[in-house]
Amino acid sequence: MTAYRLDIAELHRRLDAQRQACGLSWRAVARDASVGPNVLHRIARGHAPDAHALVSLLVWLNLDTDIVHLIEPGEAGR
């Protein structure tokens, strides 16, 4: 059980917004963020990325204080 969890839908929304703003394909996002395309596919399906991929994507998104919007309270018993 954890006190917090990653809001995967919000992460995907932010990735997609940045991707569209830059005029990039998902494959280009994966290349630029140094993650495999399968990482982005898994996020789109609601699965959390591993820690290293998450850090790479957060750096690509240029997030600093906005990271708080990707974290939400965990559920008891999960």
N, C-alpha and C positions, 0 to 999 in steps of 0.2 A: 504494500500500500504506500502511495506517495501523497504528499500534501499538494502537489501541483502536477499538471499535465500539459502537454503541448496541444494547442488548438490547431490541429492539422488543416482544417478547412480554412482558417484564417491565413495560415502559412501559404496554402495553395492560392488563395485569393490575391495575396500580396505578390507572390511570384508571377502570377498571370498578369496582374496590372503592370508590373515592371517590364515583363516580357513584351506586352503590347506597346507600352510607351517607348520601348527601344526598337520596336519593329523586328523582334527576333522570333525564330522558331523555338520550340522546346528543345530540339537537338542543339541549337546554338546556345541556349541557356545552360544546358548541361556542360557543354564544352567550356564556356566562359567561367562557370562556377567550379569547374574541375570535378564534376560528379558524373556518374554514368547516367545515361538516359533512363535506365530502369528505376533510378531513385525518384525521378520526377513522375514517372508513371505510377509508382507505388504511392506517392503523396497524393496524386490525383484520385487514387482509389481509396484514400483515407488511412493509409498506413504511415506510421512515423518513420522518418529516416534515421539511420544510425547517427551517433553523436558527431562523427567527423563530417559526414555529409551535411548535417544540420548546420554546423559551424561554417562550412564552405558556402552554403546557401545564404546564411545570415550576412556573411561578409559581402556576397554578391548583391544582396538587397541593400547594403550600406546601412544596416540597422545598428543603432546604438541604444538610445533610451527607449525606442519604440518596441524593443523586445518584450516589454511588459504586456503588450497587447496579444502576444502569442502564447501567454501562459494563463492558465485558468486553474481554479482549485480542483484537486482530485476528488474522486468519490470514495467514500468509506467502503471498505471491503473489496476494492478493486485490486 
